[in-house]
Amino acid sequence: MGSLEAPTTTENGSTATPAGNGKSLATDGTARVPPPEMTSEKPPDSDSSKRRRSSVLPLEVGTRVMCRWRDGKYHPVKVIERRKVSSSDPNDYEYYVHYTEFNRRLDEWVKLEQLDLESVEAVVDEKVEEKGATGLKMTRHQKRKIDETHVEGHEELDAASLREHEEFTKVKNIATIELGRYEIETWYFSPFPPEYNDCLKLYFCEFCLNFMKRKEQLQRHMLEKLIVFLCAIFVSPCAVLLCGFFLANILHNDTTYDNFRKCDLKHPPGDEIYRSGTLSMFEVDGKKNKVYGQNLCYLAKLFLDHKTLYYDVDLFLFYVLCECDDRGCHMVGYFSKEKHSEESYNLACILTLPPYQRKAYELSKKEGKVGTPERPLSDLGLLSYRGYWTRVLLDILKKHKGNISIKELSDMTAIKAEDILTTLQSLELIQYRKGQHVICADPKVLDRHLKAAGRGGLEVDVSKLIWTPYKEQS
């Protein structure tokens, strides 16, 4: 049986805490974890440091320097971009930096006072870095080792393509979003339309996923939904149309009548295929609900570094997990899958706000075929899947009497044989004897690995999954 993570933290381990404005604040918990104790406090200013300051400013793109992080300590960063601050000082810039110890999701804009200018290193030409310490060209083996280091999470890209990807997405364009009761810090760049380039924060309708620049627009957007609901109950359909026309043309100028008509959702625009307690799962066809699918992809890209699907959503199904109350069904995560996958992918990408996960295999079991997530997996995605595969496989091995093959495990779990093999190999539970792989399942070793894998979260009640595979729907 599959499982869903308990809603106590966000996907990367962050918690939802009350914000100062009465809302809940869901932020990047990884950024809140104190990093290694390897830095020191910034030294006090002196005459020499002031001279140093004037000689190095403004910092060039590519400069390496120490930066004060959220934990109050200084960490090495590389300047990715800079922008002028409205000030009379010609050296007054903000700098977009990458913390070289950590994942790109922690990249951010920092102010000059956060940087220790005593630690500034000269800008190093990226092409020079590809040469060895002696100034000679690197060997093919050395270059490959560096490429392998830099393409983690992007195994499908060669080094040149990876550099192009990172150049295009190097700076986050949206810093935060508001979605329902939550304000969420973003992790990565997302290619929103050009008119949103000057927005640091976007406001999403949690039901239709339309996004807006201002809080007032979202409030009017939600008011329209309330008016439609009341009119539908108490007055005639004609009154609904008149009310819509009035709201679109009298109350404000930036919401069209067409937008008004589309804003009547209380849940994702698809079929409810699962309900258990307050949790519901909706299947949304990208071809039938193209705008919703595109908005969902814009949202997902803010949290997925390698995601490339934004517009061509016709070939995909989206499975949106919601927590339901008397106000409606509020999205807490989703995953997508191709309608027809020659590679047997049962998942294209996954986004979780609180970490409800791992329903994809229950659909694969119902389809009667094994599946695997589409590669490349993000670092957090790989951790999630490895944890899930470990718990499911070891639980079966612990309970099973007698020998069992990888093929039998695959048939029982709908996990692809290659994923089973790599998982068991990473746990050193596979030996190669007489030309074939043999599973070595010592009970004490299994218990130790299961304990290390942790709990699995909420159980999925398969009896409540009302779903027909897409081929049979067609």
C-alpha positions, 0 to 999 in steps of 0.5 A: 500500500502506498503512503502520503507524508504527514502534513507537519512539514513542507517537502524540504522539511520546513514548517508552517508558522504564523506570519505577522499578518495573521497568515501562516508562513511556509518557508524554505526549512532547509535555509533555517537549518544551521550550516556547518560551523566553519565561519567567523564573525565579521571583523570591525571596520578600520582605515585599511578596510575602508580603503579596501572597500573603496577599491573593490566596489562595485563588486563584479559578477563572478566575485567570490566573497563571504556573506552573512546568512540567515543564521548570522554567520558568514559563508562563501558565496559567488556573485551571480548578478547585481542591480543598482539601488536608488541612491546617490552612492555610485557603489550602492548595489544589491547582489544576487549570490549563490552560497557555494556550499548549498543548493541553488534554491538558497540563492538570494539578493543580499545588501552590501552590508551583508558582505565581508569586503575583507574576504573579496577574491578576484574575479576568476574567468570561468574558462581559466577554472577549467585548467589545472593548478599548473596552468595546463589544460585539464585531462579528460578524466579531470574535466569529466569529474568536474562535469559530473559534479556540476550536473547533479540533478541534471543527468540528461544535460551535457556540461554545455547545456547545463551552463546554458540552463543555469545562465537562463535561470540563474536569478529568481524572478519571483521571491515569494507567492501567496497561495491561500493561507500561505506565503511561500518563499520560492526556490527557482526561476519560473518563466512567467510572461514578461509583464510579471518581470517586475514582480517580487511577489505574486498572488495565486487564486488557490482554486483556479491558480490564476496569478496576479500582481497585487493583493487587491486584485486577488481580493476582488477576484475572490469577491467575484466568486462570492457574488456568483455563489450568492447569485446562483443561490438566491436570484436568477441566472440573468442576475448572475450575468448582470452582476458579473458585468457590473463587477468587471466594468464598474468595480475595477478595470483590470479584471475582464468579464471573461476572467469573471466567468472563469472564476467559479471553482471551489476545487481543481477542474477535474474528476475527484478520484480519491477521498479519505477524510479531509483529503481528496485527489482530483485528476485534471486533463491538460487538454481539457483544462489547458490554462489551469495546467499551464498555471500549475506548471508556472507554479511548479517551476518555482520549486523545481530546478529542472522542470521544462514543461510550461505550455504543452500540457495537452499530453499530460494528466495532473493529479492534484491533492487537496485538503477540503473544508467548508470553504473548498478544496485547497491544493497542497500538492500535485504530480503529473504523468504522461497519458502515454509513456513509452518509457513506462514513466508513472510520474513526470514531476511532483510538487508538494507544499506540505509533503503529501507524496507517493500516490503514483504507484497506487495508480500504476498498480491499478493500471497493472504495470510497473512504473518509474518517475521521469528522470532527472529527479531533483535532489529532494525527489531522489531522497523521497523516492529512495526512502519510499522504495526502501520502506516498501521493499524491506517491509516485503523482504522482512515478511516474506518466507523463502526466496523472492526474485526482483521480478516478483518484487516488481510485480508486487510493488509496481516499482521498476526492476532497475529501481529495485536493483539500485535501491537494494545495491545501495543498501548492500543487500545484493550479491552477484552469484553464478551470473545472477543477482541474489538478494541477501536479507538478514533480518537484523540488517533489514531492521536496521535499514528500516529504522534508518528509513523512518516512518512512511506517513499517512496510508492510502486507502486503495479501496477509496481510489475510484479511477479508470486508467486513461487508455480505458477512458479513451 
